[in-house]
Structures are given as structure tokens and as C-alpha cells.
Amino acid sequence: MAEAQGRVVAALVAGAEVPEGFDPERMRAQAVSLISKRRAIVARLRPDAAAAAGPGLAAEFAAYAQARATPPPGYRADADDFAAWLRERGRMPGEPPPKRRWWSRLPGIR
């Protein structure tokens, strides 16, 4: 059972062959949906990476996702890996800006 589930997951997230008994078109649609969900979360976590990708964000993220055998463990790691992937391609400047802490948004506190 675990092996069969592994094949399904690989087809959905790593572009592996669709296992026997599954509708290839439905699996493709679900894989596209999962990439879209990951892209939206990554864009929220790393708006600097989304801005660097610009209007080509969907295509850039799809290329990034296809270049990986499996997604990283967690959305924060996915977001940081995508930013690094963009940086390697000259699409994003150096390190990300420092994260503002919630208390820095209070009046009179920096």
C-alpha cells in the first residue's frame, strides 16, 4: 500500500509516470492545482521572490518545481529554495531584506 501511495505522490509532485488505474488527465489537473497552491503560499511567504519573478511567476515557479524531484519539507523551505533558485538565475538580488518583527510596527518603536 505504501509503495502504491508513493507512486501516486511521485506522479503528482515529481512528474513521474501516472500509476495504472488512474486517469492521466485528472492526475495532471491535480498536479497543476498542487503547483498553483504551492506558488500562492510561496508568494505570500516571500513576496520579494514573487516580485522578482514578475509577471512570469507562474512559469518560473513551474520550472522551479519541475527541476526538483520532490518538494522541500515545508512551505518556508519551499519559499526560500525558490528565492535561491531565482537568485542563481540572476532574477533576484542578494539576500532577502530583514524580516520586520511585529513590535517594530508599533508607533514610536523601531
CNS distance restraints for C-alpha pairs under 8 A (distance, minus, plus):
assign (resid   1 and name CA) (resid   5 and name CA) 6.24 0.50 0.50
assign (resid   2 and name CA) (resid   6 and name CA) 6.08 0.50 0.50
assign (resid   3 and name CA) (resid   7 and name CA) 6.40 0.50 0.50
assign (resid   4 and name CA) (resid   8 and name CA) 6.46 0.50 0.50
assign (resid   5 and name CA) (resid   9 and name CA) 6.20 0.50 0.50
assign (resid   6 and name CA) (resid  10 and name CA) 6.02 0.50 0.50
assign (resid   7 and name CA) (resid  11 and name CA) 6.17 0.50 0.50
assign (resid   7 and name CA) (resid  16 and name CA) 7.64 0.50 0.50
assign (resid   7 and name CA) (resid  18 and name CA) 7.63 0.50 0.50
assign (resid   7 and name CA) (resid  19 and name CA) 6.44 0.50 0.50
assign (resid   8 and name CA) (resid  12 and name CA) 6.29 0.50 0.50
assign (resid   8 and name CA) (resid  18 and name CA) 6.95 0.50 0.50
assign (resid   8 and name CA) (resid  19 and name CA) 6.44 0.50 0.50
assign (resid   9 and name CA) (resid  13 and name CA) 6.05 0.50 0.50
assign (resid   9 and name CA) (resid  14 and name CA) 7.73 0.50 0.50
assign (resid  10 and name CA) (resid  14 and name CA) 4.98 0.50 0.50
assign (resid  10 and name CA) (resid  15 and name CA) 6.53 0.50 0.50
assign (resid  10 and name CA) (resid  16 and name CA) 5.38 0.50 0.50
assign (resid  10 and name CA) (resid  17 and name CA) 7.94 0.50 0.50
assign (resid  10 and name CA) (resid  70 and name CA) 7.72 0.50 0.50
assign (resid  11 and name CA) (resid  15 and name CA) 4.98 0.50 0.50
assign (resid  11 and name CA) (resid  16 and name CA) 4.22 0.50 0.50
assign (resid  11 and name CA) (resid  17 and name CA) 5.64 0.50 0.50
assign (resid  11 and name CA) (resid  18 and name CA) 5.37 0.50 0.50
assign (resid  11 and name CA) (resid  19 and name CA) 7.54 0.50 0.50
assign (resid  11 and name CA) (resid  27 and name CA) 7.51 0.50 0.50
assign (resid  11 and name CA) (resid  31 and name CA) 7.82 0.50 0.50
assign (resid  12 and name CA) (resid  16 and name CA) 7.47 0.50 0.50
assign (resid  12 and name CA) (resid  27 and name CA) 6.58 0.50 0.50
assign (resid  12 and name CA) (resid  28 and name CA) 7.35 0.50 0.50
assign (resid  12 and name CA) (resid  30 and name CA) 6.95 0.50 0.50
assign (resid  12 and name CA) (resid  31 and name CA) 4.71 0.50 0.50
assign (resid  12 and name CA) (resid  34 and name CA) 7.84 0.50 0.50
assign (resid  13 and name CA) (resid  31 and name CA) 6.30 0.50 0.50
assign (resid  13 and name CA) (resid  34 and name CA) 7.66 0.50 0.50
assign (resid  13 and name CA) (resid  35 and name CA) 7.89 0.50 0.50
assign (resid  13 and name CA) (resid  69 and name CA) 7.92 0.50 0.50
assign (resid  13 and name CA) (resid  70 and name CA) 6.41 0.50 0.50
assign (resid  13 and name CA) (resid  71 and name CA) 7.16 0.50 0.50
assign (resid  14 and name CA) (resid  65 and name CA) 7.96 0.50 0.50
assign (resid  14 and name CA) (resid  66 and name CA) 6.74 0.50 0.50
assign (resid  14 and name CA) (resid  68 and name CA) 7.07 0.50 0.50
assign (resid  14 and name CA) (resid  69 and name CA) 5.24 0.50 0.50
assign (resid  14 and name CA) (resid  70 and name CA) 5.71 0.50 0.50
assign (resid  15 and name CA) (resid  66 and name CA) 7.26 0.50 0.50
assign (resid  18 and name CA) (resid  22 and name CA) 6.72 0.50 0.50
assign (resid  18 and name CA) (resid  23 and name CA) 7.97 0.50 0.50
assign (resid  18 and name CA) (resid  24 and name CA) 6.14 0.50 0.50
assign (resid  18 and name CA) (resid  27 and name CA) 7.26 0.50 0.50
assign (resid  22 and name CA) (resid  26 and name CA) 7.87 0.50 0.50
assign (resid  22 and name CA) (resid  27 and name CA) 7.21 0.50 0.50
assign (resid  23 and name CA) (resid  27 and name CA) 6.23 0.50 0.50
assign (resid  24 and name CA) (resid  28 and name CA) 6.07 0.50 0.50
assign (resid  25 and name CA) (resid  29 and name CA) 6.19 0.50 0.50
assign (resid  26 and name CA) (resid  30 and name CA) 6.14 0.50 0.50
assign (resid  27 and name CA) (resid  31 and name CA) 6.08 0.50 0.50
assign (resid  28 and name CA) (resid  32 and name CA) 6.21 0.50 0.50
assign (resid  29 and name CA) (resid  33 and name CA) 6.21 0.50 0.50
assign (resid  30 and name CA) (resid  34 and name CA) 6.19 0.50 0.50
assign (resid  31 and name CA) (resid  35 and name CA) 6.30 0.50 0.50
assign (resid  32 and name CA) (resid  36 and name CA) 6.19 0.50 0.50
assign (resid  33 and name CA) (resid  37 and name CA) 6.20 0.50 0.50
assign (resid  34 and name CA) (resid  38 and name CA) 6.21 0.50 0.50
assign (resid  35 and name CA) (resid  39 and name CA) 6.04 0.50 0.50
assign (resid  35 and name CA) (resid  61 and name CA) 7.99 0.50 0.50
assign (resid  35 and name CA) (resid  62 and name CA) 6.94 0.50 0.50
assign (resid  35 and name CA) (resid  65 and name CA) 7.45 0.50 0.50
assign (resid  36 and name CA) (resid  40 and name CA) 6.19 0.50 0.50
assign (resid  36 and name CA) (resid  58 and name CA) 7.78 0.50 0.50
assign (resid  37 and name CA) (resid  41 and name CA) 6.34 0.50 0.50
assign (resid  38 and name CA) (resid  42 and name CA) 6.04 0.50 0.50
assign (resid  38 and name CA) (resid  75 and name CA) 7.46 0.50 0.50
assign (resid  39 and name CA) (resid  43 and name CA) 6.04 0.50 0.50
assign (resid  39 and name CA) (resid  58 and name CA) 7.37 0.50 0.50
assign (resid  39 and name CA) (resid  61 and name CA) 6.45 0.50 0.50
assign (resid  40 and name CA) (resid  44 and name CA) 6.39 0.50 0.50
assign (resid  41 and name CA) (resid  45 and name CA) 6.22 0.50 0.50
assign (resid  41 and name CA) (resid  75 and name CA) 7.06 0.50 0.50
assign (resid  42 and name CA) (resid  46 and name CA) 5.80 0.50 0.50
assign (resid  42 and name CA) (resid  47 and name CA) 7.79 0.50 0.50
assign (resid  42 and name CA) (resid  50 and name CA) 7.87 0.50 0.50
assign (resid  42 and name CA) (resid  75 and name CA) 6.64 0.50 0.50
assign (resid  42 and name CA) (resid  76 and name CA) 7.43 0.50 0.50
assign (resid  42 and name CA) (resid  78 and name CA) 6.83 0.50 0.50
assign (resid  42 and name CA) (resid  79 and name CA) 4.70 0.50 0.50
assign (resid  43 and name CA) (resid  47 and name CA) 5.06 0.50 0.50
assign (resid  43 and name CA) (resid  49 and name CA) 6.93 0.50 0.50
assign (resid  43 and name CA) (resid  50 and name CA) 5.16 0.50 0.50
assign (resid  43 and name CA) (resid  79 and name CA) 7.52 0.50 0.50
assign (resid  45 and name CA) (resid  76 and name CA) 6.88 0.50 0.50
assign (resid  45 and name CA) (resid  79 and name CA) 6.48 0.50 0.50
assign (resid  46 and name CA) (resid  50 and name CA) 6.61 0.50 0.50
assign (resid  46 and name CA) (resid  79 and name CA) 6.02 0.50 0.50
assign (resid  46 and name CA) (resid  80 and name CA) 7.47 0.50 0.50
assign (resid  46 and name CA) (resid  83 and name CA) 7.66 0.50 0.50
assign (resid  47 and name CA) (resid  51 and name CA) 6.02 0.50 0.50
assign (resid  48 and name CA) (resid  52 and name CA) 6.10 0.50 0.50
assign (resid  48 and name CA) (resid  96 and name CA) 7.25 0.50 0.50
assign (resid  49 and name CA) (resid  53 and name CA) 6.19 0.50 0.50
assign (resid  49 and name CA) (resid  79 and name CA) 7.98 0.50 0.50
assign (resid  49 and name CA) (resid  82 and name CA) 7.37 0.50 0.50
assign (resid  49 and name CA) (resid  83 and name CA) 5.28 0.50 0.50
assign (resid  49 and name CA) (resid  86 and name CA) 7.46 0.50 0.50
assign (resid  49 and name CA) (resid  92 and name CA) 7.00 0.50 0.50
assign (resid  50 and name CA) (resid  54 and name CA) 6.26 0.50 0.50
assign (resid  50 and name CA) (resid  57 and name CA) 6.28 0.50 0.50
assign (resid  52 and name CA) (resid  86 and name CA) 7.80 0.50 0.50
assign (resid  52 and name CA) (resid  91 and name CA) 6.10 0.50 0.50
assign (resid  52 and name CA) (resid  92 and name CA) 5.43 0.50 0.50
assign (resid  53 and name CA) (resid  57 and name CA) 4.87 0.50 0.50
assign (resid  53 and name CA) (resid  60 and name CA) 6.65 0.50 0.50
assign (resid  53 and name CA) (resid  86 and name CA) 7.46 0.50 0.50
assign (resid  53 and name CA) (resid  91 and name CA) 6.77 0.50 0.50
assign (resid  53 and name CA) (resid  92 and name CA) 7.78 0.50 0.50
assign (resid  56 and name CA) (resid  60 and name CA) 5.95 0.50 0.50
assign (resid  57 and name CA) (resid  61 and name CA) 5.88 0.50 0.50
assign (resid  58 and name CA) (resid  62 and name CA) 6.08 0.50 0.50
assign (resid  59 and name CA) (resid  63 and name CA) 6.17 0.50 0.50
assign (resid  60 and name CA) (resid  64 and name CA) 6.18 0.50 0.50
assign (resid  61 and name CA) (resid  65 and name CA) 6.02 0.50 0.50
assign (resid  61 and name CA) (resid  82 and name CA) 7.37 0.50 0.50
assign (resid  62 and name CA) (resid  66 and name CA) 6.08 0.50 0.50
assign (resid  63 and name CA) (resid  67 and name CA) 6.20 0.50 0.50
assign (resid  64 and name CA) (resid  68 and name CA) 6.87 0.50 0.50
assign (resid  64 and name CA) (resid  82 and name CA) 6.77 0.50 0.50
assign (resid  64 and name CA) (resid  85 and name CA) 7.05 0.50 0.50
assign (resid  65 and name CA) (resid  71 and name CA) 7.24 0.50 0.50
assign (resid  71 and name CA) (resid  78 and name CA) 6.88 0.50 0.50
assign (resid  72 and name CA) (resid  77 and name CA) 5.93 0.50 0.50
assign (resid  72 and name CA) (resid  78 and name CA) 5.38 0.50 0.50
assign (resid  72 and name CA) (resid  81 and name CA) 7.95 0.50 0.50
assign (resid  73 and name CA) (resid  77 and name CA) 6.50 0.50 0.50
assign (resid  73 and name CA) (resid  78 and name CA) 7.38 0.50 0.50
assign (resid  74 and name CA) (resid  78 and name CA) 6.30 0.50 0.50
assign (resid  75 and name CA) (resid  79 and name CA) 6.06 0.50 0.50
assign (resid  76 and name CA) (resid  80 and name CA) 6.18 0.50 0.50
assign (resid  77 and name CA) (resid  81 and name CA) 5.93 0.50 0.50
assign (resid  78 and name CA) (resid  82 and name CA) 6.07 0.50 0.50
assign (resid  79 and name CA) (resid  83 and name CA) 6.28 0.50 0.50
assign (resid  80 and name CA) (resid  84 and name CA) 6.20 0.50 0.50
assign (resid  81 and name CA) (resid  85 and name CA) 6.02 0.50 0.50
assign (resid  82 and name CA) (resid  86 and name CA) 6.22 0.50 0.50
assign (resid  83 and name CA) (resid  87 and name CA) 6.13 0.50 0.50
assign (resid  83 and name CA) (resid  92 and name CA) 7.26 0.50 0.50
assign (resid  84 and name CA) (resid  88 and name CA) 6.14 0.50 0.50
assign (resid  85 and name CA) (resid  89 and name CA) 6.61 0.50 0.50
assign (resid  86 and name CA) (resid  90 and name CA) 6.41 0.50 0.50
assign (resid  86 and name CA) (resid  91 and name CA) 5.08 0.50 0.50
assign (resid  86 and name CA) (resid  92 and name CA) 5.61 0.50 0.50
assign (resid  87 and name CA) (resid  91 and name CA) 5.52 0.50 0.50
assign (resid  87 and name CA) (resid  92 and name CA) 4.58 0.50 0.50
assign (resid  87 and name CA) (resid  93 and name CA) 6.39 0.50 0.50
assign (resid  87 and name CA) (resid  94 and name CA) 7.08 0.50 0.50
assign (resid 100 and name CA) (resid 104 and name CA) 6.45 0.50 0.50
assign (resid 100 and name CA) (resid 105 and name CA) 7.95 0.50 0.50
assign (resid 101 and name CA) (resid 105 and name CA) 7.45 0.50 0.50
assign (resid 102 and name CA) (resid 106 and name CA) 7.61 0.50 0.50
assign (resid 103 and name CA) (resid 109 and name CA) 7.10 0.50 0.50
assign (resid 103 and name CA) (resid 110 and name CA) 7.92 0.50 0.50
assign (resid 104 and name CA) (resid 109 and name CA) 5.47 0.50 0.50
assign (resid 104 and name CA) (resid 110 and name CA) 4.88 0.50 0.50
assign (resid 105 and name CA) (resid 109 and name CA) 7.10 0.50 0.50
assign (resid 105 and name CA) (resid 110 and name CA) 7.51 0.50 0.50
assign (resid 106 and name CA) (resid 110 and name CA) 7.98 0.50 0.50
